[in-house]
């Protein structure tokens, strides 16, 4: 029986995929074999020796101690693309909200309550203060062309916008999904200078933290409308406030409200609604639970943030899965005790991802005792034997 701890509510359409005769679920569980999480903070959690995997039902993993997990041989999964459509729809909504001054007009219309027959005349007299441009024919700059960025770019192009995109790490899969109407640029400065609207779709890393600062804003049009439905850390909040106060930016739409931003003129702050749809939550739950099951039962990895993708069938007596540091000589030190134990390696795959690697060996023979021997090998951080 595998024990799965759920730190947040995970949709039943996901957990129902896991055979209840093999898996037990609980919010509070000692020494779980796996953890399913959405937004719960895990940095101060004790990670037990039994813990094999953590699956984040969502794309961002800032709430998970990735380095600590890697050191302990714990695979961390996320669910890229599962909530992409939900975020895309909210970004398109944000474009319209920022242009047509819709939130301000809705607040104003409430002040007319009780005016009776005067409402119609007051509306006609006051509506001019909420005039805003159409998005058709305007230029949208998309920074980050991953699962969400591609959907946003394509949708905006379909609405008649001129779309330019920037992503130095654009992969083939996402490039093939990008509309031919979207122009790819190699210099982010071109996004800043040409865009009427800019939307951010990159992860929060040491390289991207505070990327939208005073210098970046200085290259932008003074009429620019900036949208951030990605991560709060990408934007220097003080620089944005200063630009709004001094005519250097028309509007800032963000899904990450703070006390400073709330109520500030020119800011439209939403309560982190990007993935808050039942469809998105279901998609994330299904993907996360499939990732947990595939790793626990077969040792297969897909969508891990700290280890490479790996899929290998068992054709022999057992599949030996080894997580180790990506350094020279480890493979020889892994295969040696397997051969000494009299097992034959029928098939082997080994891939790396930054500082760590994953090696799977399909063996024929008796694997008894091999797990402890491999755990003693230098630079090995995790070993499993699957029969």
C-alpha positions as YAML, in Angstrom:
chain: A
units: angstrom
residues:
- id: 1
  name: UNK
  ca: [0.00, 0.00, 0.00]
- id: 2
  name: UNK
  ca: [1.35, 3.42, -0.97]
- id: 3
  name: UNK
  ca: [0.45, 6.36, 1.26]
- id: 4
  name: UNK
  ca: [-0.32, 9.64, -0.52]
- id: 5
  name: UNK
  ca: [-0.54, 12.89, 1.44]
- id: 6
  name: UNK
  ca: [-2.73, 15.62, -0.06]
- id: 7
  name: UNK
  ca: [-1.66, 19.05, 1.19]
- id: 8
  name: UNK
  ca: [-4.48, 20.74, -0.74]
- id: 9
  name: UNK
  ca: [-7.80, 19.56, -2.08]
- id: 10
  name: UNK
  ca: [-7.15, 17.48, -5.19]
- id: 11
  name: UNK
  ca: [-10.05, 16.84, -7.57]
- id: 12
  name: UNK
  ca: [-11.50, 13.34, -7.32]
- id: 13
  name: UNK
  ca: [-11.23, 12.83, -11.07]
- id: 14
  name: UNK
  ca: [-7.48, 12.62, -10.44]
- id: 15
  name: UNK
  ca: [-7.30, 10.58, -7.25]
- id: 16
  name: UNK
  ca: [-9.90, 8.15, -8.62]
- id: 17
  name: UNK
  ca: [-7.32, 7.11, -11.22]
- id: 18
  name: UNK
  ca: [-5.25, 5.51, -8.46]
- id: 19
  name: UNK
  ca: [-6.31, 2.00, -7.43]
- id: 20
  name: UNK
  ca: [-7.64, 2.22, -3.88]
- id: 21
  name: UNK
  ca: [-6.32, -1.25, -3.18]
- id: 22
  name: UNK
  ca: [-2.80, 0.12, -3.75]
- id: 23
  name: UNK
  ca: [-3.10, 3.74, -2.60]
- id: 24
  name: UNK
  ca: [-4.34, 5.41, 0.58]
- id: 25
  name: UNK
  ca: [-4.98, 9.16, 0.79]
- id: 26
  name: UNK
  ca: [-5.00, 11.53, 3.75]
- id: 27
  name: UNK
  ca: [-4.45, 15.23, 4.45]
- id: 28
  name: UNK
  ca: [-2.34, 14.40, 7.48]
- id: 29
  name: UNK
  ca: [-0.15, 11.35, 6.97]
- id: 30
  name: UNK
  ca: [3.11, 10.34, 8.61]
- id: 31
  name: UNK
  ca: [5.92, 9.23, 6.28]
- id: 32
  name: UNK
  ca: [4.01, 9.40, 2.97]
- id: 33
  name: UNK
  ca: [5.35, 7.73, -0.16]
- id: 34
  name: UNK
  ca: [4.17, 10.68, -2.28]
- id: 35
  name: UNK
  ca: [2.66, 14.12, -1.84]
- id: 36
  name: UNK
  ca: [0.05, 15.86, -3.97]
- id: 37
  name: UNK
  ca: [0.10, 19.63, -3.56]
- id: 38
  name: UNK
  ca: [-1.26, 22.78, -5.14]
- id: 39
  name: UNK
  ca: [-0.28, 26.00, -3.34]
- id: 40
  name: UNK
  ca: [0.67, 24.81, 0.16]
- id: 41
  name: UNK
  ca: [4.13, 25.97, 1.27]
- id: 42
  name: UNK
  ca: [6.52, 23.05, 1.73]
- id: 43
  name: UNK
  ca: [9.85, 24.75, 2.43]
- id: 44
  name: UNK
  ca: [9.65, 24.16, 6.18]
- id: 45
  name: UNK
  ca: [8.22, 20.64, 5.91]
- id: 46
  name: UNK
  ca: [10.15, 17.61, 7.05]
- id: 47
  name: UNK
  ca: [10.67, 15.30, 4.08]
- id: 48
  name: UNK
  ca: [10.66, 11.71, 5.30]
- id: 49
  name: UNK
  ca: [12.91, 8.92, 4.06]
- id: 50
  name: UNK
  ca: [9.92, 7.14, 2.48]
- id: 51
  name: UNK
  ca: [9.05, 10.08, 0.24]
- id: 52
  name: UNK
  ca: [9.53, 9.14, -3.42]
- id: 53
  name: UNK
  ca: [7.76, 11.94, -5.27]
- id: 54
  name: UNK
  ca: [5.93, 15.26, -5.03]
- id: 55
  name: UNK
  ca: [3.44, 16.25, -7.71]
- id: 56
  name: UNK
  ca: [2.38, 19.88, -7.95]
- id: 57
  name: UNK
  ca: [-1.08, 20.24, -9.48]
- id: 58
  name: UNK
  ca: [-0.05, 23.35, -11.37]
- id: 59
  name: UNK
  ca: [2.92, 24.75, -13.25]
- id: 60
  name: UNK
  ca: [4.83, 26.80, -10.67]
- id: 61
  name: UNK
  ca: [6.92, 25.01, -8.05]
- id: 62
  name: UNK
  ca: [8.15, 27.96, -5.96]
- id: 63
  name: UNK
  ca: [6.37, 26.46, -2.95]
- id: 64
  name: UNK
  ca: [8.50, 23.28, -3.11]
- id: 65
  name: UNK
  ca: [12.15, 23.00, -1.92]
- id: 66
  name: UNK
  ca: [13.54, 21.64, -5.20]
- id: 67
  name: UNK
  ca: [17.21, 21.52, -4.17]
- id: 68
  name: UNK
  ca: [16.42, 19.71, -0.94]
- id: 69
  name: UNK
  ca: [14.27, 17.19, -2.83]
- id: 70
  name: UNK
  ca: [17.03, 16.51, -5.35]
- id: 71
  name: UNK
  ca: [19.54, 15.89, -2.58]
- id: 72
  name: UNK
  ca: [17.20, 13.31, -1.05]
- id: 73
  name: UNK
  ca: [16.36, 11.60, -4.36]
- id: 74
  name: UNK
  ca: [12.76, 12.87, -4.44]
- id: 75
  name: UNK
  ca: [11.27, 13.45, -7.88]
- id: 76
  name: UNK
  ca: [9.30, 16.68, -8.21]
- id: 77
  name: UNK
  ca: [6.62, 16.86, -10.90]
- id: 78
  name: UNK
  ca: [4.48, 19.72, -12.16]
- id: 79
  name: UNK
  ca: [1.62, 19.82, -14.65]
- id: 80
  name: UNK
  ca: [2.65, 22.12, -17.50]
- id: 81
  name: UNK
  ca: [-0.19, 23.07, -19.80]
- id: 82
  name: UNK
  ca: [-2.97, 21.65, -17.64]
- id: 83
  name: UNK
  ca: [-4.19, 25.11, -16.66]
- id: 84
  name: UNK
  ca: [-2.98, 26.88, -19.80]
- id: 85
  name: UNK
  ca: [-6.40, 27.53, -21.32]
- id: 86
  name: UNK
  ca: [-7.77, 28.94, -18.05]
- id: 87
  name: UNK
  ca: [-4.90, 31.41, -17.79]
- id: 88
  name: UNK
  ca: [-5.14, 32.29, -21.48]
- id: 89
  name: UNK
  ca: [-8.80, 33.24, -21.11]
- id: 90
  name: UNK
  ca: [-8.06, 35.46, -18.11]
- id: 91
  name: UNK
  ca: [-5.21, 37.18, -19.96]
- id: 92
  name: UNK
  ca: [-7.55, 38.00, -22.85]
- id: 93
  name: UNK
  ca: [-10.00, 39.32, -20.27]
- id: 94
  name: UNK
  ca: [-7.16, 41.40, -18.80]
- id: 95
  name: UNK
  ca: [-6.42, 42.94, -22.19]
- id: 96
  name: UNK
  ca: [-10.01, 44.13, -22.46]
- id: 97
  name: UNK
  ca: [-10.23, 45.25, -18.82]
- id: 98
  name: UNK
  ca: [-7.11, 47.38, -19.22]
- id: 99
  name: UNK
  ca: [-8.29, 49.00, -22.46]
- id: 100
  name: UNK
  ca: [-11.91, 49.86, -21.83]
- id: 101
  name: UNK
  ca: [-11.65, 50.92, -18.17]
- id: 102
  name: UNK
  ca: [-14.29, 48.36, -17.34]
- id: 103
  name: UNK
  ca: [-13.54, 47.92, -13.59]
- id: 104
  name: UNK
  ca: [-13.66, 51.68, -12.99]
- id: 105
  name: UNK
  ca: [-16.89, 52.02, -14.97]
- id: 106
  name: UNK
  ca: [-18.51, 49.24, -12.95]
- id: 107
  name: UNK
  ca: [-17.51, 50.93, -9.70]
- id: 108
  name: UNK
  ca: [-18.90, 54.25, -10.95]
- id: 109
  name: UNK
  ca: [-22.21, 52.80, -12.10]
- id: 110
  name: UNK
  ca: [-22.85, 51.54, -8.57]
- id: 111
  name: UNK
  ca: [-22.79, 55.14, -7.34]
- id: 112
  name: UNK
  ca: [-25.93, 55.80, -9.40]
- id: 113
  name: UNK
  ca: [-28.02, 53.39, -7.36]
- id: 114
  name: UNK
  ca: [-31.12, 55.16, -6.08]
- id: 115
  name: UNK
  ca: [-31.11, 57.88, -8.75]
- id: 116
  name: UNK
  ca: [-34.30, 56.49, -10.27]
- id: 117
  name: UNK
  ca: [-35.28, 57.91, -13.63]
- id: 118
  name: UNK
  ca: [-32.10, 60.03, -13.70]
- id: 119
  name: UNK
  ca: [-29.86, 56.99, -14.24]
- id: 120
  name: UNK
  ca: [-30.18, 57.00, -18.04]
- id: 121
  name: UNK
  ca: [-29.21, 60.66, -18.38]
- id: 122
  name: UNK
  ca: [-26.39, 60.35, -15.84]
- id: 123
  name: UNK
  ca: [-24.98, 57.36, -17.71]
- id: 124
  name: UNK
  ca: [-24.94, 59.23, -21.01]
- id: 125
  name: UNK
  ca: [-23.34, 62.25, -19.37]
- id: 126
  name: UNK
  ca: [-20.67, 60.31, -17.45]
- id: 127
  name: UNK
  ca: [-19.65, 57.50, -19.76]
- id: 128
  name: UNK
  ca: [-17.06, 59.55, -21.66]
- id: 129
  name: UNK
  ca: [-14.65, 59.30, -18.74]
- id: 130
  name: UNK
  ca: [-14.32, 55.58, -19.43]
- id: 131
  name: UNK
  ca: [-13.43, 55.76, -23.12]
- id: 132
  name: UNK
  ca: [-10.64, 53.35, -24.04]
- id: 133
  name: UNK
  ca: [-9.03, 51.93, -27.18]
- id: 134
  name: UNK
  ca: [-9.91, 48.74, -29.01]
- id: 135
  name: UNK
  ca: [-7.28, 46.01, -29.01]
- id: 136
  name: UNK
  ca: [-7.71, 45.19, -32.71]
- id: 137
  name: UNK
  ca: [-4.74, 46.44, -34.71]
- id: 138
  name: UNK
  ca: [-2.66, 47.10, -31.59]
- id: 139
  name: UNK
  ca: [0.63, 45.34, -30.89]
- id: 140
  name: UNK
  ca: [0.85, 42.73, -28.16]
- id: 141
  name: UNK
  ca: [4.26, 41.63, -26.94]
- id: 142
  name: UNK
  ca: [4.32, 38.15, -25.43]
- id: 143
  name: UNK
  ca: [7.35, 37.41, -23.27]
- id: 144
  name: UNK
  ca: [7.62, 33.63, -22.86]
- id: 145
  name: UNK
  ca: [6.23, 31.26, -25.46]
- id: 146
  name: UNK
  ca: [5.54, 28.18, -23.41]
- id: 147
  name: UNK
  ca: [2.19, 26.41, -23.11]
- id: 148
  name: UNK
  ca: [0.35, 29.54, -21.92]
- id: 149
  name: UNK
  ca: [2.26, 32.11, -23.94]
- id: 150
  name: UNK
  ca: [1.57, 30.31, -27.22]
- id: 151
  name: UNK
  ca: [-2.17, 30.12, -26.50]
- id: 152
  name: UNK
  ca: [-2.28, 33.81, -25.59]
- id: 153
  name: UNK
  ca: [-0.33, 34.80, -28.71]
- id: 154
  name: UNK
  ca: [-2.55, 32.75, -31.00]
- id: 155
  name: UNK
  ca: [-5.78, 34.00, -29.40]
- id: 156
  name: UNK
  ca: [-4.68, 37.63, -29.61]
- id: 157
  name: UNK
  ca: [-3.71, 37.20, -33.27]
- id: 158
  name: UNK
  ca: [-7.15, 35.71, -33.96]
- id: 159
  name: UNK
  ca: [-8.68, 38.83, -32.39]
- id: 160
  name: UNK
  ca: [-6.84, 41.00, -34.90]
- id: 161
  name: UNK
  ca: [-3.86, 42.08, -32.83]
- id: 162
  name: UNK
  ca: [-0.34, 42.31, -34.22]
- id: 163
  name: UNK
  ca: [1.54, 39.87, -32.00]
- id: 164
  name: UNK
  ca: [5.28, 39.67, -31.44]
- id: 165
  name: UNK
  ca: [6.83, 37.06, -29.17]
- id: 166
  name: UNK
  ca: [10.12, 36.59, -27.37]
- id: 167
  name: UNK
  ca: [11.52, 33.43, -25.80]
- id: 168
  name: UNK
  ca: [15.23, 32.52, -25.94]
- id: 169
  name: UNK
  ca: [14.34, 28.97, -24.87]
- id: 170
  name: UNK
  ca: [11.50, 28.34, -27.33]
- id: 171
  name: UNK
  ca: [11.30, 24.58, -27.94]
- id: 172
  name: UNK
  ca: [10.21, 22.78, -31.08]
- id: 173
  name: UNK
  ca: [6.92, 21.56, -29.60]
- id: 174
  name: UNK
  ca: [5.72, 25.06, -28.74]
- id: 175
  name: UNK
  ca: [7.16, 26.61, -31.90]
- id: 176
  name: UNK
  ca: [5.07, 24.24, -34.03]
- id: 177
  name: UNK
  ca: [1.91, 25.35, -32.20]
- id: 178
  name: UNK
  ca: [2.59, 29.04, -32.73]
- id: 179
  name: UNK
  ca: [0.37, 30.78, -35.27]
- id: 180
  name: UNK
  ca: [2.02, 31.94, -38.47]
- id: 181
  name: UNK
  ca: [0.60, 35.39, -37.69]
- id: 182
  name: UNK
  ca: [2.87, 35.71, -34.65]
- id: 183
  name: UNK
  ca: [6.24, 37.33, -35.31]
- id: 184
  name: UNK
  ca: [9.14, 35.89, -33.31]
- id: 185
  name: UNK
  ca: [11.79, 38.40, -32.21]
- id: 186
  name: UNK
  ca: [15.25, 37.64, -30.82]
- id: 187
  name: UNK
  ca: [15.70, 40.79, -28.75]
- id: 188
  name: UNK
  ca: [13.42, 41.52, -25.79]
- id: 189
  name: UNK
  ca: [14.11, 45.22, -26.29]
- id: 190
  name: UNK
  ca: [12.02, 45.02, -29.47]
- id: 191
  name: UNK
  ca: [9.07, 43.82, -27.35]
- id: 192
  name: UNK
  ca: [9.50, 46.78, -25.01]
- id: 193
  name: UNK
  ca: [9.77, 49.38, -27.76]
- id: 194
  name: UNK
  ca: [7.03, 48.23, -30.14]
- id: 195
  name: UNK
  ca: [4.27, 46.88, -27.90]
- id: 196
  name: UNK
  ca: [1.06, 48.62, -26.88]
- id: 197
  name: UNK
  ca: [0.42, 45.73, -24.49]
- id: 198
  name: UNK
  ca: [2.96, 43.39, -22.90]
- id: 199
  name: UNK
  ca: [2.09, 40.10, -21.21]
- id: 200
  name: UNK
  ca: [4.50, 37.99, -19.16]
- id: 201
  name: UNK
  ca: [4.61, 34.19, -19.30]
- id: 202
  name: UNK
  ca: [7.96, 33.11, -17.90]
- id: 203
  name: UNK
  ca: [8.87, 31.27, -14.68]
- id: 204
  name: UNK
  ca: [10.30, 33.11, -11.68]
- id: 205
  name: UNK
  ca: [14.03, 32.35, -11.59]
- id: 206
  name: UNK
  ca: [17.16, 34.19, -10.52]
- id: 207
  name: UNK
  ca: [17.43, 35.42, -14.12]
- id: 208
  name: UNK
  ca: [13.86, 36.69, -14.44]
- id: 209
  name: UNK
  ca: [13.27, 38.10, -10.95]
- id: 210
  name: UNK
  ca: [12.56, 41.81, -11.27]
- id: 211
  name: UNK
  ca: [13.03, 41.72, -15.04]
- id: 212
  name: UNK
  ca: [10.39, 44.44, -15.47]
- id: 213
  name: UNK
  ca: [12.25, 47.20, -13.67]
- id: 214
  name: UNK
  ca: [12.73, 50.92, -14.24]
- id: 215
  name: UNK
  ca: [15.23, 50.30, -17.04]
- id: 216
  name: UNK
  ca: [12.87, 47.96, -18.90]
- id: 217
  name: UNK
  ca: [9.93, 50.32, -18.45]
- id: 218
  name: UNK
  ca: [12.10, 53.13, -19.80]
- id: 219
  name: UNK
  ca: [12.18, 51.41, -23.20]
- id: 220
  name: UNK
  ca: [8.39, 50.98, -23.31]
- id: 221
  name: UNK
  ca: [5.75, 53.28, -24.78]
- id: 222
  name: UNK
  ca: [4.30, 55.62, -22.18]
- id: 223
  name: UNK
  ca: [0.87, 54.28, -23.16]
- id: 224
  name: UNK
  ca: [1.85, 50.65, -22.55]
- id: 225
  name: UNK
  ca: [-0.45, 48.32, -20.66]
- id: 226
  name: UNK
  ca: [1.42, 45.61, -18.77]
- id: 227
  name: UNK
  ca: [-0.14, 42.27, -17.81]
- id: 228
  name: UNK
  ca: [1.35, 39.85, -15.31]
- id: 229
  name: UNK
  ca: [-0.47, 36.55, -14.86]
- id: 230
  name: UNK
  ca: [2.75, 34.61, -14.40]
- id: 231
  name: UNK
  ca: [4.61, 35.39, -11.15]
- id: 232
  name: UNK
  ca: [4.70, 38.46, -8.91]
- id: 233
  name: UNK
  ca: [8.51, 38.35, -8.60]
- id: 234
  name: UNK
  ca: [8.92, 39.19, -12.29]
- id: 235
  name: UNK
  ca: [7.87, 42.80, -11.76]
- id: 236
  name: UNK
  ca: [9.54, 45.52, -9.71]
- id: 237
  name: UNK
  ca: [6.41, 46.83, -8.03]
- id: 238
  name: UNK
  ca: [7.95, 50.16, -7.04]
- id: 239
  name: UNK
  ca: [9.07, 50.83, -10.60]
- id: 240
  name: UNK
  ca: [5.57, 50.12, -11.92]
- id: 241
  name: UNK
  ca: [3.92, 52.40, -9.34]
- id: 242
  name: UNK
  ca: [6.39, 55.16, -10.21]
- id: 243
  name: UNK
  ca: [5.65, 54.76, -13.92]
- id: 244
  name: UNK
  ca: [1.90, 54.90, -13.34]
- id: 245
  name: UNK
  ca: [2.23, 57.99, -11.16]
- id: 246
  name: UNK
  ca: [4.45, 59.81, -13.65]
- id: 247
  name: UNK
  ca: [2.80, 58.99, -16.97]
- id: 248
  name: UNK
  ca: [5.21, 56.23, -17.96]
- id: 249
  name: UNK
  ca: [2.60, 53.48, -18.10]
- id: 250
  name: UNK
  ca: [-1.15, 53.44, -18.76]
- id: 251
  name: UNK
  ca: [-2.20, 50.38, -16.79]
- id: 252
  name: UNK
  ca: [-0.89, 47.40, -14.86]
- id: 253
  name: UNK
  ca: [-3.03, 44.27, -14.68]
- id: 254
  name: UNK
  ca: [-1.84, 41.62, -12.25]
- id: 255
  name: UNK
  ca: [-3.12, 38.40, -10.75]
- id: 256
  name: UNK
  ca: [-0.95, 39.01, -7.68]
- id: 257
  name: UNK
  ca: [-2.51, 41.63, -5.44]
- id: 258
  name: UNK
  ca: [-0.48, 43.32, -2.72]
- id: 259
  name: UNK
  ca: [-1.37, 46.01, -0.22]
- id: 260
  name: UNK
  ca: [0.60, 48.54, -2.26]
- id: 261
  name: UNK
  ca: [-1.20, 47.74, -5.50]
- id: 262
  name: UNK
  ca: [-4.76, 47.49, -4.19]
- id: 263
  name: UNK
  ca: [-6.73, 50.64, -4.92]
- id: 264
  name: UNK
  ca: [-3.91, 52.35, -6.80]
- id: 265
  name: UNK
  ca: [-5.13, 54.26, -9.84]
- id: 266
  name: UNK
  ca: [-4.05, 52.47, -12.99]
- id: 267
  name: UNK
  ca: [-3.77, 49.06, -11.31]
- id: 268
  name: UNK
  ca: [-6.23, 46.24, -11.89]
- id: 269
  name: UNK
  ca: [-5.43, 43.62, -9.26]
- id: 270
  name: UNK
  ca: [-7.09, 40.20, -9.30]
- id: 271
  name: UNK
  ca: [-7.03, 37.56, -6.52]
- id: 272
  name: UNK
  ca: [-4.86, 34.96, -8.27]
- id: 273
  name: UNK
  ca: [-7.66, 33.66, -10.49]
- id: 274
  name: UNK
  ca: [-5.48, 32.35, -13.32]
- id: 275
  name: UNK
  ca: [-6.11, 28.65, -12.80]
- id: 276
  name: UNK
  ca: [-9.31, 29.00, -10.76]
- id: 277
  name: UNK
  ca: [-11.63, 27.06, -13.02]
- id: 278
  name: UNK
  ca: [-13.09, 23.61, -12.37]
- id: 279
  name: UNK
  ca: [-11.72, 22.46, -15.72]
- id: 280
  name: UNK
  ca: [-8.21, 23.57, -14.84]
- id: 281
  name: UNK
  ca: [-8.28, 21.97, -11.41]
- id: 282
  name: UNK
  ca: [-9.51, 18.71, -12.95]
- id: 283
  name: UNK
  ca: [-6.82, 18.76, -15.65]
- id: 284
  name: UNK
  ca: [-4.08, 19.41, -13.10]
- id: 285
  name: UNK
  ca: [-5.33, 16.69, -10.77]
- id: 286
  name: UNK
  ca: [-5.48, 14.09, -13.55]
- id: 287
  name: UNK
  ca: [-1.99, 14.91, -14.80]
- id: 288
  name: UNK
  ca: [-0.45, 14.98, -11.31]
- id: 289
  name: UNK
  ca: [-1.98, 11.65, -10.29]
- id: 290
  name: UNK
  ca: [-0.89, 10.00, -13.54]
- id: 291
  name: UNK
  ca: [2.66, 11.23, -12.93]
- id: 292
  name: UNK
  ca: [2.68, 9.80, -9.40]
- id: 293
  name: UNK
  ca: [1.27, 6.44, -10.54]
- id: 294
  name: UNK
  ca: [3.65, 6.09, -13.49]
- id: 295
  name: UNK
  ca: [6.67, 6.80, -11.31]
- id: 296
  name: UNK
  ca: [5.68, 4.69, -8.32]
- id: 297
  name: UNK
  ca: [4.53, 1.67, -10.33]
- id: 298
  name: UNK
  ca: [6.90, 1.75, -13.32]
- id: 299
  name: UNK
  ca: [9.67, 4.18, -12.47]
- id: 300
  name: UNK
  ca: [8.76, 6.32, -15.48]
- id: 301
  name: UNK
  ca: [9.28, 10.07, -15.28]
- id: 302
  name: UNK
  ca: [7.44, 12.76, -17.25]
- id: 303
  name: UNK
  ca: [7.23, 16.48, -16.44]
- id: 304
  name: UNK
  ca: [9.75, 16.46, -13.61]
- id: 305
  name: UNK
  ca: [11.40, 19.76, -12.78]
- id: 306
  name: UNK
  ca: [14.51, 18.20, -11.24]
- id: 307
  name: UNK
  ca: [15.06, 14.99, -13.24]
- id: 308
  name: UNK
  ca: [14.92, 14.08, -16.93]
- id: 309
  name: UNK
  ca: [12.03, 12.38, -18.68]
- id: 310
  name: UNK
  ca: [12.50, 8.62, -18.82]
- id: 311
  name: UNK
  ca: [10.31, 5.74, -19.93]
- id: 312
  name: UNK
  ca: [11.50, 2.14, -20.08]
- id: 313
  name: UNK
  ca: [9.54, -1.11, -20.00]
- id: 314
  name: UNK
  ca: [10.40, -4.05, -17.77]
- id: 315
  name: UNK
  ca: [11.28, -7.10, -19.88]
- id: 316
  name: UNK
  ca: [13.53, -8.91, -17.45]
- id: 317
  name: UNK
  ca: [13.26, -9.81, -13.78]
- id: 318
  name: UNK
  ca: [13.30, -6.27, -12.42]
- id: 319
  name: UNK
  ca: [13.87, -2.62, -13.21]
- id: 320
  name: UNK
  ca: [16.48, -0.89, -11.09]
- id: 321
  name: UNK
  ca: [15.99, 2.88, -10.92]
- id: 322
  name: UNK
  ca: [18.87, 5.01, -9.65]
- id: 323
  name: UNK
  ca: [18.89, 8.74, -8.99]
- id: 324
  name: UNK
  ca: [22.42, 10.10, -8.76]
- id: 325
  name: UNK
  ca: [24.52, 13.19, -9.14]
- id: 326
  name: UNK
  ca: [25.55, 14.02, -12.67]
- id: 327
  name: UNK
  ca: [29.29, 13.38, -12.26]
- id: 328
  name: UNK
  ca: [31.84, 11.19, -14.02]
- id: 329
  name: UNK
  ca: [32.26, 7.53, -13.10]
- id: 330
  name: UNK
  ca: [28.88, 6.95, -11.44]
- id: 331
  name: UNK
  ca: [27.51, 4.66, -14.18]
- id: 332
  name: UNK
  ca: [30.45, 2.25, -13.83]
- id: 333
  name: UNK
  ca: [30.02, 2.23, -10.06]
- id: 334
  name: UNK
  ca: [26.32, 1.40, -10.51]
- id: 335
  name: UNK
  ca: [26.73, -1.43, -13.02]
- id: 336
  name: UNK
  ca: [29.62, -3.09, -11.20]
- id: 337
  name: UNK
  ca: [27.68, -4.40, -8.15]
- id: 338
  name: UNK
  ca: [24.82, -5.48, -10.44]
- id: 339
  name: UNK
  ca: [27.20, -7.64, -12.48]
- id: 340
  name: UNK
  ca: [28.91, -8.92, -9.34]
- id: 341
  name: UNK
  ca: [25.51, -10.04, -8.04]
- id: 342
  name: UNK
  ca: [25.12, -12.26, -11.11]
- id: 343
  name: UNK
  ca: [22.47, -10.18, -12.87]
- id: 344
  name: UNK
  ca: [22.52, -9.49, -16.59]
- id: 345
  name: UNK
  ca: [21.66, -5.98, -17.80]
- id: 346
  name: UNK
  ca: [19.16, -6.45, -20.62]
- id: 347
  name: UNK
  ca: [18.61, -2.76, -21.27]
- id: 348
  name: UNK
  ca: [19.83, 0.52, -19.77]
- id: 349
  name: UNK
  ca: [18.98, 4.18, -20.14]
- id: 350
  name: UNK
  ca: [20.65, 7.14, -18.46]
- id: 351
  name: UNK
  ca: [19.79, 10.82, -18.82]
- id: 352
  name: UNK
  ca: [20.77, 13.92, -16.92]
- id: 353
  name: UNK
  ca: [19.14, 17.23, -16.02]
- id: 354
  name: UNK
  ca: [21.54, 19.83, -14.69]
- id: 355
  name: UNK
  ca: [23.21, 18.47, -11.53]
- id: 356
  name: UNK
  ca: [21.31, 15.18, -11.32]
- id: 357
  name: UNK
  ca: [20.77, 12.12, -13.48]
- id: 358
  name: UNK
  ca: [18.41, 9.16, -13.67]
- id: 359
  name: UNK
  ca: [19.60, 5.71, -14.70]
- id: 360
  name: UNK
  ca: [17.26, 2.78, -15.29]
- id: 361
  name: UNK
  ca: [18.47, -0.79, -15.76]
- id: 362
  name: UNK
  ca: [16.27, -3.65, -16.95]
- id: 363
  name: UNK
  ca: [17.93, -6.72, -15.43]
- id: 364
  name: UNK
  ca: [17.56, -10.48, -15.51]
- id: 365
  name: UNK
  ca: [18.39, -12.32, -12.32]
- id: 366
  name: UNK
  ca: [17.72, -12.08, -8.59]
- id: 367
  name: UNK
  ca: [17.87, -8.43, -7.40]
- id: 368
  name: UNK
  ca: [17.78, -9.34, -3.68]
- id: 369
  name: UNK
  ca: [20.04, -7.05, -1.66]
- id: 370
  name: UNK
  ca: [21.07, -4.89, -4.60]
- id: 371
  name: UNK
  ca: [19.17, -1.83, -3.36]
- id: 372
  name: UNK
  ca: [21.31, -1.47, -0.24]
- id: 373
  name: UNK
  ca: [24.51, -2.04, -2.23]
- id: 374
  name: UNK
  ca: [23.64, 0.69, -4.72]
- id: 375
  name: UNK
  ca: [22.61, 3.14, -2.00]
- id: 376
  name: UNK
  ca: [26.15, 2.80, -0.65]
- id: 377
  name: UNK
  ca: [27.65, 3.93, -3.95]
- id: 378
  name: UNK
  ca: [29.13, 7.43, -3.82]
- id: 379
  name: UNK
  ca: [26.94, 10.14, -5.44]
- id: 380
  name: UNK
  ca: [23.86, 7.90, -5.49]
- id: 381
  name: UNK
  ca: [20.92, 9.61, -3.74]
- id: 382
  name: UNK
  ca: [18.01, 7.24, -4.46]
- id: 383
  name: UNK
  ca: [17.45, 3.64, -5.48]
- id: 384
  name: UNK
  ca: [14.31, 1.64, -6.24]
- id: 385
  name: UNK
  ca: [13.83, -1.90, -7.47]
- id: 386
  name: UNK
  ca: [10.58, -2.48, -9.35]
- id: 387
  name: UNK
  ca: [9.47, -6.01, -10.24]
...
